[in-house]
Amino acid sequence: MRVLINDAGEPPSESAEMGRSPSGAAESARPMTATAQDYLPFHRPSIEDEDIAAVRRALESGWLTHGPVCREFEATFAAHVGASRAMALSSGTAALHLALVALDVGDGDEVITTPMTFCSCAQVIEQVGAIPVFADIEPVTMQIDPAEIERVLGPRTKAIIAVDYGGHPCQIEKILKVAADRGIAVIEDAAHSLGAAVGDRRVGSIADVTTFSFYATKNITTGEGGMLTTEDGRLADRVVRLRLHGIDRDAWRRYRNSRSWHYDVAEPGFKANLTDFQAALGLSQLRREPATRARRSAIATHYTEALAPLGELVERPTVATGMRSAWHLYPLRLAGAARLCRDRLIDDLDQLGIGTGVHFMPLHMTSHFRQRFGFRGGEFPITEDSYSRLLSLPLYAAMSDTDVTRVATAVTDLVTRHAS
Ligand SMILES: Cc1ncc(COP(=O)(O)O)c(C=O)c1O
């Protein structure tokens, strides 16, 4: 049985990195047996010939690390999401981390986020010396609840990491209003939501800072990678400096003609840049993002229609009026007489050759956050209730209609059987 806790689609024991293998693809974790070829993994990346050609060109150019292709990726990405600045980084986690550092979040500050997210959201808060404070989620959308944010806000709140769970935007405009009234910065974690929108505003151009992930399972991938977008030029310049050892490139440029060896280290920075061959993959994937998103959306609609006969035995994800989802996940919650059969359903689907995921193991229920911050369970009832009956169905552009029907039929049969 494979109960999955992150987007990797792999068992936690597979790797020291919380269930991630170097490839990040679910099928890579599965031994090649006679039945393995029939296995429908939770995720399979779409790597086309044009992607491979683009990476090959970048490799053949002789420039391997951050260079002209990264700059082109940044400019194209910024235009794609309607942002004025975009900085390519080594991961979504690095983007969150550098956002906090650039916002001067540090010792003793509090940062609010959701417990229904990947662990890196809270780890970066801890890594800058701040304290993660969780706000429970909304019962219907599973997005961080603005009313809960208001409830846990305090004098030490310095920032909010508002996660777009599953690819659907959180109530970012409401959250920005709550924060603006108190001078608090808002980072929108759009690891799942590239291509999503709120009205005519694209995710990436709405919050003070937006962070994206290009991890292997994300809607576009560079293997590992991330992007940070912002309208704040000073913050953008700081991120550029922080991602490469704190080296001040202006000082470098000033002297470069007369003294090519000269550069200044302005602060303790990080090594968080992207390579040009990863950017080449990202650029190539970005060109297909609208088409990929349309396919993901069609698969989600197919699931929703095919699962309709289950009625109140399941809660299916929906899209709020005026919002556009990037459909990173299809999180299904079991309900009514079926609510207690999640683990058995995952097992049975696995036996039928269908991989699933659980997004997420709530952060306050993991040992580190319990021991370090004293969470006991019961504090975030909506998150805990959702988690207990939640599973993510396979959803990726490479799925055929037959694959989607196969999953929906298996889920319908099993849930009906388990509930009776
Ligand atoms: C909601 C969320 N935020 C942040 C991240 C971190 O992104 P990365 O894996 O690129 O560091 C992830 C990755 O799974 C995620 O799901």
PDBQT file of the ligand as one rigid body, heavy atoms in Angstrom, charges set to zero:
ROOT
HETATM    1  C1  LIG A 501       1.974  23.987  -1.248  1.00  0.00    +0.000 C 
HETATM    2  C2  LIG A 501       3.437  23.800  -1.498  1.00  0.00    +0.000 A 
HETATM    3  N1  LIG A 501       4.281  24.782  -1.177  1.00  0.00    +0.000 NA
HETATM    4  C3  LIG A 501       5.608  24.678  -1.374  1.00  0.00    +0.000 A 
HETATM    5  C4  LIG A 501       6.149  23.541  -1.923  1.00  0.00    +0.000 A 
HETATM    6  C5  LIG A 501       7.629  23.440  -2.079  1.00  0.00    +0.000 C 
HETATM    7  O1  LIG A 501       8.027  23.409  -3.433  1.00  0.00    +0.000 OA
HETATM    8  P1  LIG A 501       9.408  22.691  -3.850  1.00  0.00    +0.000 P 
HETATM    9  O2  LIG A 501       9.200  21.220  -3.790  1.00  0.00    +0.000 OA
HETATM   10  O3  LIG A 501       9.653  23.173  -5.254  1.00  0.00    +0.000 OA
HETATM   11  O4  LIG A 501      10.449  23.159  -2.922  1.00  0.00    +0.000 OA
HETATM   12  C6  LIG A 501       5.306  22.481  -2.296  1.00  0.00    +0.000 A 
HETATM   13  C7  LIG A 501       5.860  21.252  -2.911  1.00  0.00    +0.000 C 
HETATM   14  O5  LIG A 501       5.369  20.161  -2.868  1.00  0.00    +0.000 OA
HETATM   15  C8  LIG A 501       3.913  22.601  -2.070  1.00  0.00    +0.000 A 
HETATM   16  O6  LIG A 501       3.063  21.609  -2.386  1.00  0.00    +0.000 OA
ENDROOT
TORSDOF 0
